[in-house]
Amino acid sequence: MTGIPKPFDCEYSPQFAELLNKLGISLVISTYQAGKVIILSASDEDKLIQLPRTFDNPMGMAVKKNALAVATKNEVIVLRNAKGLAENYPEKPGVYDGIYVPRAKYYTGYVAMHDMEFLDDDKIIGVNTLFSCLAYVNNKYSFTPFWKPPFISKLVSEDRCHLNGIAVENNKIKFITALGKTDSSQGWREHKTNGGIVMEYPSGKIITDKLAMPHSPRVYDGKLYLLNSAQGELIHIDPETGEKEVICNVGGFARGMSRYGDYLFIGVSKLRHNSEVFRDLPIAETSFAGVVAVYLPYGSIAGSIKYKMSVDEIYDVKVLEGLKRPSILSDSAEIHKLALSIPGQTMWAQLSENKKSEKSRIKKEETYNYKLVKISSQKDFITQFSDLIFEPFLKKIQKGIHGKLIPIIALYKNIPVALAITEIRPDKTAELHSVFTKEEFRKKGLAENLLKQTDKILIRNNIKYTDVVYSDMYENYKITENLIKKIGFLQPKRTVQNIKLNIDNVMKADWIKDFVKEEQDIKIFDFSELSETDKEELSALEKQNKFPLHLRPFQMPDYINPKISKIAKYKNKIAGWCILHNVNKETLQCSALFVFNEHRDKLISKKLMAKAFSDMKNIKFTTYQIEYKDKFVLNFLNNLFAENNAIENTFHTIASRKYYEIKNNGFIN
């Protein structure tokens, strides 16, 4: 059995760690979806180390000598590497060979800053995507525009052409990419798969077009390279003729590129199927999130890292030269305030007698405000707070929630640092869906306070009780358990056992071949082959309560895999079904396996599963959810699959409830 993936869990080819180690470099990547800047280093030739640090929706980055600039949601933060501070870093002295600490912050407002670069005299320029221009980042204005494409008529916050990438050579701007030659609000979306362009600077002349969402133009050795993102391609373009040459395909949505020696390091994103921008791109079916190393002379893949958890989208990738094990502090980490450097000297300030009193002093200074977030639209809410929503619920809310959401947020210096989301259901009950606190603000009682504030609102709304459902597949589920016990929830109980099967191992079982065989009276056919008469028969059976509602065959119809889901008939009458829903490109969820009582002696369950498994040509895993109290089914599945090591892992769904009671015309809990 394999373990449950942990936050930021990843897999990587041995060559990737060896390459970083041999080159003596580290990588820094930005992932706005996860709200992190991550440093990747090799501890030796076989092992990678990563340091995720919290930034507010980080996107474009720029690196020059010891400086690192990071564009966040509303600011550009400039950090500097200080080797002396790394040597004496209080948390881990002598471990790091460099440490990036915040040195300046520019308040740009929300402009969707994409690529950035340092020019002469540490001047920062950035691609201001929302306003369709190139701009200086400085302390005079939110931003100072200095160039826009000739076809853009005015600077307005409308993302008219999705200007995104900039190529700089010898401190001179050379080329700029955009997703379209359009001058209307988000006009580029209509032709996003073939409307991309590359422009020459400063003329704005279009040197090539019909690209698939181009990003990250770079000039290496006098040649122009860029990422034809929606095709997953690294391409070379001749600026004179506009001719394109595909160097290689990296296997996913490519964005973010940096070079060291003969190697390019390219970011790859796993596209969101519920995104209006990405869901209809062909590459969305095969994409992953990670970094690919390309050996440029041959155009070959030299290694890769792929994330299993937490990271879905990467924007930028930069090389940190000469640093084999650097660290980084975000401006939300209190300890960065103690990192002092002056010309020729660095030190960690000691503002009190010892660390304990220092932490106590900082804690006293911390004040948090709690408030209810008003939701004008769920889409805007997700965009604003995606980094504070527990990942499984984020996927659920993106599909749409029908009840009324009660989001309570904790603010530190007017910055959101924690969020609790509860849904009030139509029957005057509630469900707690998500409680999330940024890493550096944990163990401060914020989650408990958020839920106490939520209780006040629920009580005022005459809510009977609140449910919470969670899983022990997540490493921190015990934290959830301790939290809900502390605020008055009942003892949690296991309700569902989830079993994940490895299809390759399932297919080794002899019974699969035996039960795929056709029988005279029993017919197994695809869900897609259901006739209108069949559907009417099932509807009538449902109205007669002939099967449990949670095992009905038509639940979540948009996600049913109609070719792998199966229906069984005995003497031309429906006898049962095995319904599978798409989870992702390699995983199916068995949502309903049901056989009517009068047919359970005919081994129809095995026949349904055998036929479904036989049709899973490109599927790696399938999962089952069984009521924990249904020991018969649990034993049946365990006995069926355990002998071939087909069970990849198991975990449980756990539930608890908190009641509110009326007493003396008021509410207590």
ABEGO torsion letter per residue (X at the ends): XBBBBBBGBBBBBAAAAAAAAAAGBBBBBBBAAAGBBBBBBBABAABBBBBBBBBBGBBBBBBBEABBBBBBAABBBBBBBBAAAAAABAABBGABABBBBBABBBBAEBAGBBBBBBBBGGBBBBBBAAAGBBBBBBAABABBBABBBAABABBBBAGAAGBABBBBBGGBBABBBBABBBABBGAAAAAAAAABBBBBOAAGBBABBGBBGBBGBBBBGGBBBBBBAAAGBBBBBBAAAGBBBBABBAGBBBBEBBBBEABBBBBBBBBBAABAAAAABAAAAABBBEBBBBBAAAGBBAEBBBBABGBABBABBBBBBGBABBBBBBAABAAAAABBBBBGBBBBBBABABAAAAAAAAAAABBBBBBBBBBABAAAAAAAAAAABBAAAAAAAAAEBABBBBBBBBBBGGBBABBBBBBBBAAGBBBBABBBBBAAABGAGAAAAAAAAAAAAAAAAGBABBBBBBBAABAAAAAAAAAAAAAGBBBBBBABBBBBBBAAAAAABAAAAAAABBBAABBBBBAAABBAAAAAAAAAAAAAGABBAAABAABGAAABBAAABBBBBBGGBBAEBBBBBBABAABBBBABBBBBAAAAAAGAAAAAAAAAAAABAABABBBBBBBAABAAAAAAAAAAAAAAGABABBBBBBBBBBBBBBBGGBBBX
